[in-house]
Amino acid sequence: MVDLFSVEHPLILASGSPRRKEICEMLGWKITVCPAKTEKAWNAEISEEQSVLEIAKAKAEEVFLQYPDSFVLGSDTVVL
């Protein structure tokens, strides 16, 4: 089993959202905040759910390139 909170593998939050940071801290997670810099465009040709997943994945992948020895949490929000 992998310890997500180990010093060797810190958890990086690929989001600048104060609410997401607050939720992680409420869960007791020790995180480092490193927001993704690029914004992936919304893809209207696929479902809303799939588009949100693609954006979250793109954000996580971008930040992971900076911190390859860490676990990266990417996320995005859609309001319908």
N, CA, C and O atoms as a GROMACS GRO file, in nm:
protein
  320
    1MET      N    1   0.085  -0.119   0.000
    1MET     CA    2   0.000   0.000   0.000
    1MET      C    3   0.088   0.124   0.000
    1MET      O    4   0.192   0.128   0.067
    2VAL      N    5   0.048   0.225  -0.074
    2VAL     CA    6   0.124   0.348  -0.087
    2VAL      C    7   0.075   0.448   0.016
    2VAL      O    8  -0.045   0.469   0.032
    3ASP      N    9   0.170   0.511   0.086
    3ASP     CA   10   0.136   0.616   0.182
    3ASP      C   11   0.133   0.749   0.108
    3ASP      O   12   0.238   0.803   0.074
    4LEU      N   13   0.014   0.801   0.084
    4LEU     CA   14   0.000   0.927   0.009
    4LEU      C   15   0.056   1.047   0.081
    4LEU      O   16   0.070   1.154   0.022
    5PHE      N   17   0.089   1.032   0.206
    5PHE     CA   18   0.130   1.148   0.285
    5PHE      C   19   0.275   1.139   0.328
    5PHE      O   20   0.318   1.212   0.417
    6SER      N   21   0.352   1.050   0.265
    6SER     CA   22   0.492   1.034   0.305
    6SER      C   23   0.574   1.154   0.259
    6SER      O   24   0.539   1.222   0.163
    7VAL      N   25   0.682   1.177   0.329
    7VAL     CA   26   0.771   1.288   0.295
    7VAL      C   27   0.834   1.264   0.158
    7VAL      O   28   0.859   1.358   0.083
    8GLU      N   29   0.862   1.137   0.126
    8GLU     CA   30   0.925   1.105  -0.002
    8GLU      C   31   0.833   1.134  -0.119
    8GLU      O   32   0.880   1.161  -0.230
    9HIS      N   33   0.704   1.127  -0.097
    9HIS     CA   34   0.606   1.146  -0.203
    9HIS      C   35   0.499   1.243  -0.157
    9HIS      O   36   0.387   1.201  -0.124
   10PRO      N   37   0.530   1.373  -0.153
   10PRO     CA   38   0.429   1.469  -0.106
   10PRO      C   39   0.309   1.477  -0.201
   10PRO      O   40   0.318   1.441  -0.318
   11LEU      N   41   0.198   1.525  -0.148
   11LEU     CA   42   0.077   1.545  -0.227
   11LEU      C   43   0.074   1.690  -0.275
   11LEU      O   44   0.080   1.783  -0.195
   12ILE      N   45   0.065   1.707  -0.405
   12ILE     CA   46   0.061   1.839  -0.466
   12ILE      C   47  -0.080   1.864  -0.518
   12ILE      O   48  -0.135   1.783  -0.592
   13LEU      N   49  -0.139   1.975  -0.478
   13LEU     CA   50  -0.270   2.014  -0.527
   13LEU      C   51  -0.250   2.106  -0.647
   13LEU      O   52  -0.199   2.217  -0.633
   14ALA      N   53  -0.291   2.059  -0.766
   14ALA     CA   54  -0.271   2.135  -0.890
   14ALA      C   55  -0.386   2.233  -0.910
   14ALA      O   56  -0.445   2.239  -1.018
   15SER      N   57  -0.416   2.308  -0.806
   15SER     CA   58  -0.529   2.401  -0.810
   15SER      C   59  -0.502   2.517  -0.716
   15SER      O   60  -0.445   2.499  -0.608
   16GLY      N   61  -0.542   2.634  -0.756
   16GLY     CA   62  -0.530   2.751  -0.669
   16GLY      C   63  -0.658   2.779  -0.592
   16GLY      O   64  -0.670   2.882  -0.526
   17SER      N   65  -0.754   2.687  -0.598
   17SER     CA   66  -0.882   2.706  -0.533
   17SER      C   67  -0.869   2.702  -0.381
   17SER      O   68  -0.826   2.602  -0.325
   18PRO      N   69  -0.906   2.812  -0.314
   18PRO     CA   70  -0.901   2.812  -0.168
   18PRO      C   71  -0.993   2.704  -0.108
   18PRO      O   72  -0.960   2.646  -0.005
   19ARG      N   73  -1.105   2.678  -0.171
   19ARG     CA   74  -1.198   2.577  -0.120
   19ARG      C   75  -1.139   2.437  -0.130
   19ARG      O   76  -1.152   2.358  -0.037
   20ARG      N   77  -1.075   2.406  -0.242
   20ARG     CA   78  -1.013   2.274  -0.257
   20ARG      C   79  -0.902   2.255  -0.152
   20ARG      O   80  -0.888   2.148  -0.094
   21LYS      N   81  -0.824   2.361  -0.131
   21LYS     CA   82  -0.718   2.356  -0.028
   21LYS      C   83  -0.780   2.331   0.109
   21LYS      O   84  -0.730   2.248   0.186
   22GLU      N   85  -0.887   2.401   0.138
   22GLU     CA   86  -0.956   2.386   0.266
   22GLU      C   87  -1.007   2.242   0.284
   22GLU      O   88  -0.994   2.185   0.392
   23ILE      N   89  -1.065   2.185   0.179
   23ILE     CA   90  -1.117   2.048   0.187
   23ILE      C   91  -1.004   1.950   0.216
   23ILE      O   92  -1.017   1.862   0.301
   24CYS      N   93  -0.892   1.964   0.146
   24CYS     CA   94  -0.777   1.876   0.169
   24CYS      C   95  -0.728   1.887   0.313
   24CYS      O   96  -0.699   1.786   0.378
   25GLU      N   97  -0.720   2.009   0.363
   25GLU     CA   98  -0.674   2.030   0.500
   25GLU      C   99  -0.774   1.975   0.602
   25GLU      O  100  -0.734   1.923   0.706
   26MET      N  101  -0.905   1.986   0.572
   26MET     CA  102  -1.007   1.929   0.661
   26MET      C  103  -0.993   1.778   0.668
   26MET      O  104  -1.025   1.717   0.771
   27LEU      N  105  -0.946   1.716   0.560
   27LEU     CA  106  -0.924   1.572   0.558
   27LEU      C  107  -0.794   1.532   0.628
   27LEU      O  108  -0.764   1.414   0.644
   28GLY      N  109  -0.718   1.632   0.670
   28GLY     CA  110  -0.594   1.606   0.740
   28GLY      C  111  -0.475   1.584   0.647
   28GLY      O  112  -0.369   1.540   0.691
   29TRP      N  113  -0.494   1.614   0.519
   29TRP     CA  114  -0.387   1.595   0.423
   29TRP      C  115  -0.287   1.709   0.431
   29TRP      O  116  -0.325   1.825   0.441
   30LYS      N  117  -0.159   1.675   0.428
   30LYS     CA  118  -0.054   1.775   0.419
   30LYS      C  119  -0.025   1.792   0.271
   30LYS      O  120   0.021   1.699   0.205
   31ILE      N  121  -0.052   1.911   0.219
   31ILE     CA  122  -0.040   1.934   0.076
   31ILE      C  123   0.048   2.053   0.046
   31ILE      O  124   0.074   2.138   0.132
   32THR      N  125   0.094   2.057  -0.076
   32THR     CA  126   0.159   2.174  -0.132
   32THR      C  127   0.072   2.221  -0.248
   32THR      O  128   0.031   2.140  -0.331
   33VAL      N  129   0.043   2.348  -0.252
   33VAL     CA  130  -0.041   2.404  -0.358
   33VAL      C  131   0.047   2.452  -0.471
   33VAL      O  132   0.138   2.533  -0.451
   34CYS      N  133   0.021   2.402  -0.591
   34CYS     CA  134   0.095   2.443  -0.711
   34CYS      C  135  -0.005   2.446  -0.827
   34CYS      O  136  -0.018   2.348  -0.899
   35PRO      N  137  -0.074   2.557  -0.845
   35PRO     CA  138  -0.176   2.565  -0.950
   35PRO      C  139  -0.117   2.545  -1.089
   35PRO      O  140  -0.008   2.595  -1.119
   36ALA      N  141  -0.189   2.474  -1.173
   36ALA     CA  142  -0.151   2.461  -1.314
   36ALA      C  143  -0.160   2.599  -1.377
   36ALA      O  144  -0.249   2.678  -1.344
   37LYS      N  145  -0.069   2.627  -1.466
   37LYS     CA  146  -0.066   2.760  -1.528
   37LYS      C  147  -0.149   2.768  -1.656
   37LYS      O  148  -0.204   2.873  -1.688
   38THR      N  149  -0.157   2.660  -1.728
   38THR     CA  150  -0.231   2.663  -1.854
   38THR      C  151  -0.376   2.624  -1.832
   38THR      O  152  -0.407   2.543  -1.745
   39GLU      N  153  -0.462   2.680  -1.911
   39GLU     CA  154  -0.604   2.648  -1.906
   39GLU      C  155  -0.639   2.567  -2.030
   39GLU      O  156  -0.623   2.615  -2.142
   40LYS      N  157  -0.686   2.447  -2.010
   40LYS     CA  158  -0.729   2.364  -2.123
   40LYS      C  159  -0.869   2.409  -2.163
   40LYS      O  160  -0.954   2.438  -2.079
   41ALA      N  161  -0.891   2.414  -2.291
   41ALA     CA  162  -1.019   2.461  -2.344
   41ALA      C  163  -1.128   2.357  -2.322
   41ALA      O  164  -1.104   2.236  -2.327
   42TRP      N  165  -1.248   2.405  -2.297
   42TRP     CA  166  -1.365   2.320  -2.282
   42TRP      C  167  -1.394   2.254  -2.416
   42TRP      O  168  -1.390   2.320  -2.520
   43ASN      N  169  -1.421   2.123  -2.415
   43ASN     CA  170  -1.448   2.048  -2.537
   43ASN      C  171  -1.598   2.022  -2.547
   43ASN      O  172  -1.650   1.933  -2.481
   44ALA      N  173  -1.666   2.100  -2.629
   44ALA     CA  174  -1.812   2.088  -2.643
   44ALA      C  175  -1.854   1.965  -2.723
   44ALA      O  176  -1.973   1.934  -2.730
   45GLU      N  177  -1.758   1.894  -2.782
   45GLU     CA  178  -1.791   1.777  -2.863
   45GLU      C  179  -1.806   1.649  -2.780
   45GLU      O  180  -1.847   1.545  -2.832
   46ILE      N  181  -1.773   1.658  -2.652
   46ILE     CA  182  -1.786   1.541  -2.564
   46ILE      C  183  -1.875   1.578  -2.446
   46ILE      O  184  -1.911   1.695  -2.430
   47SER      N  185  -1.909   1.482  -2.364
   47SER     CA  186  -1.998   1.509  -2.250
   47SER      C  187  -1.932   1.604  -2.150
   47SER      O  188  -1.809   1.616  -2.146
   48GLU      N  189  -2.014   1.670  -2.070
   48GLU     CA  190  -1.962   1.759  -1.966
   48GLU      C  191  -1.871   1.684  -1.871
   48GLU      O  192  -1.765   1.735  -1.833
   49GLU      N  193  -1.912   1.562  -1.833
   49GLU     CA  194  -1.833   1.482  -1.740
   49GLU      C  195  -1.696   1.450  -1.798
   49GLU      O  196  -1.594   1.462  -1.729
   50GLN      N  197  -1.693   1.410  -1.924
   50GLN     CA  198  -1.566   1.374  -1.987
   50GLN      C  199  -1.478   1.497  -2.005
   50GLN      O  200  -1.356   1.488  -1.988
   51SER      N  201  -1.537   1.612  -2.038
   51SER     CA  202  -1.459   1.734  -2.055
   51SER      C  203  -1.395   1.776  -1.923
   51SER      O  204  -1.278   1.816  -1.920
   52VAL      N  205  -1.470   1.768  -1.814
   52VAL     CA  206  -1.415   1.803  -1.682
   52VAL      C  207  -1.299   1.710  -1.646
   52VAL      O  208  -1.197   1.755  -1.595
   53LEU      N  209  -1.316   1.580  -1.674
   53LEU     CA  210  -1.209   1.484  -1.646
   53LEU      C  211  -1.084   1.516  -1.728
   53LEU      O  212  -0.972   1.509  -1.676
   54GLU      N  213  -1.102   1.550  -1.854
   54GLU     CA  214  -0.987   1.584  -1.939
   54GLU      C  215  -0.913   1.707  -1.887
   54GLU      O  216  -0.790   1.710  -1.887
   55ILE      N  217  -0.987   1.808  -1.844
   55ILE     CA  218  -0.925   1.930  -1.793
   55ILE      C  219  -0.850   1.900  -1.664
   55ILE      O  220  -0.736   1.945  -1.647
   56ALA      N  221  -0.911   1.826  -1.573
   56ALA     CA  222  -0.846   1.791  -1.447
   56ALA      C  223  -0.718   1.710  -1.473
   56ALA      O  224  -0.616   1.733  -1.408
   57LYS      N  225  -0.725   1.617  -1.566
   57LYS     CA  226  -0.608   1.535  -1.600
   57LYS      C  227  -0.497   1.621  -1.658
   57LYS      O  228  -0.380   1.604  -1.624
   58ALA      N  229  -0.533   1.714  -1.747
   58ALA     CA  230  -0.432   1.802  -1.808
   58ALA      C  231  -0.362   1.886  -1.702
   58ALA      O  232  -0.240   1.904  -1.708
   59LYS      N  233  -0.438   1.937  -1.606
   59LYS     CA  234  -0.379   2.017  -1.498
   59LYS      C  235  -0.283   1.932  -1.415
   59LYS      O  236  -0.172   1.975  -1.384
   60ALA      N  237  -0.326   1.812  -1.380
   60ALA     CA  238  -0.242   1.722  -1.299
   60ALA      C  239  -0.115   1.684  -1.375
   60ALA      O  240  -0.007   1.682  -1.316
   61GLU      N  241  -0.127   1.655  -1.503
   61GLU     CA  242  -0.010   1.617  -1.582
   61GLU      C  243   0.090   1.732  -1.592
   61GLU      O  244   0.211   1.711  -1.583
   62GLU      N  245   0.040   1.854  -1.609
   62GLU     CA  246   0.129   1.970  -1.617
   62GLU      C  247   0.210   1.985  -1.488
   62GLU      O  248   0.332   2.004  -1.493
   63VAL      N  249   0.144   1.976  -1.376
   63VAL     CA  250   0.212   1.994  -1.248
   63VAL      C  251   0.303   1.874  -1.218
   63VAL      O  252   0.410   1.890  -1.160
   64PHE      N  253   0.260   1.753  -1.257
   64PHE     CA  254   0.341   1.634  -1.234
   64PHE      C  255   0.478   1.646  -1.302
   64PHE      O  256   0.577   1.595  -1.251
   65LEU      N  257   0.483   1.712  -1.418
   65LEU     CA  258   0.611   1.730  -1.487
   65LEU      C  259   0.710   1.811  -1.402
   65LEU      O  260   0.831   1.794  -1.414
   66GLN      N  261   0.657   1.897  -1.316
   66GLN     CA  262   0.742   1.976  -1.226
   66GLN      C  263   0.780   1.898  -1.101
   66GLN      O  264   0.884   1.923  -1.041
   67TYR      N  265   0.696   1.802  -1.060
   67TYR     CA  266   0.714   1.725  -0.937
   67TYR      C  267   0.696   1.576  -0.965
   67TYR      O  268   0.599   1.516  -0.917
   68PRO      N  269   0.787   1.515  -1.041
   68PRO     CA  270   0.767   1.375  -1.082
   68PRO      C  271   0.774   1.273  -0.969
   68PRO      O  272   0.732   1.159  -0.987
   69ASP      N  273   0.825   1.311  -0.854
   69ASP     CA  274   0.832   1.219  -0.740
   69ASP      C  275   0.719   1.241  -0.641
   69ASP      O  276   0.727   1.198  -0.526
   70SER      N  277   0.614   1.309  -0.685
   70SER     CA  278   0.503   1.342  -0.597
   70SER      C  279   0.372   1.286  -0.652
   70SER      O  280   0.363   1.247  -0.769
   71PHE      N  281   0.273   1.283  -0.566
   71PHE     CA  282   0.137   1.253  -0.608
   71PHE      C  283   0.071   1.387  -0.636
   71PHE      O  284   0.081   1.480  -0.556
   72VAL      N  285   0.002   1.397  -0.750
   72VAL     CA  286  -0.060   1.523  -0.790
   72VAL      C  287  -0.210   1.504  -0.802
   72VAL      O  288  -0.257   1.410  -0.866
   73LEU      N  289  -0.283   1.594  -0.739
   73LEU     CA  290  -0.429   1.593  -0.745
   73LEU      C  291  -0.474   1.707  -0.835
   73LEU      O  292  -0.454   1.824  -0.804
   74GLY      N  293  -0.536   1.672  -0.948
   74GLY     CA  294  -0.591   1.770  -1.040
   74GLY      C  295  -0.743   1.769  -1.029
   74GLY      O  296  -0.803   1.665  -1.001
   75SER      N  297  -0.804   1.884  -1.051
   75SER     CA  298  -0.950   1.890  -1.044
   75SER      C  299  -1.001   2.005  -1.129
   75SER      O  300  -0.926   2.094  -1.169
   76ASP      N  301  -1.129   2.001  -1.155
   76ASP     CA  302  -1.195   2.109  -1.228
   76ASP      C  303  -1.342   2.108  -1.187
   76ASP      O  304  -1.390   2.009  -1.132
   77THR      N  305  -1.410   2.216  -1.213
   77THR     CA  306  -1.550   2.228  -1.174
   77THR      C  307  -1.632   2.271  -1.294
   77THR      O  308  -1.589   2.353  -1.376
   78VAL      N  309  -1.750   2.214  -1.304
   78VAL     CA  310  -1.845   2.257  -1.406
   78VAL      C  311  -1.978   2.281  -1.336
   78VAL      O  312  -2.018   2.205  -1.247
   79VAL      N  313  -2.046   2.387  -1.376
   79VAL     CA  314  -2.177   2.418  -1.322
   79VAL      C  315  -2.276   2.407  -1.436
   79VAL      O  316  -2.264   2.475  -1.538
   80LEU      N  317  -2.375   2.320  -1.418
   80LEU     CA  318  -2.475   2.301  -1.522
   80LEU      C  319  -2.610   2.353  -1.477
   80LEU      O  320  -2.708   2.345  -1.551
   0.00000   0.00000   0.00000
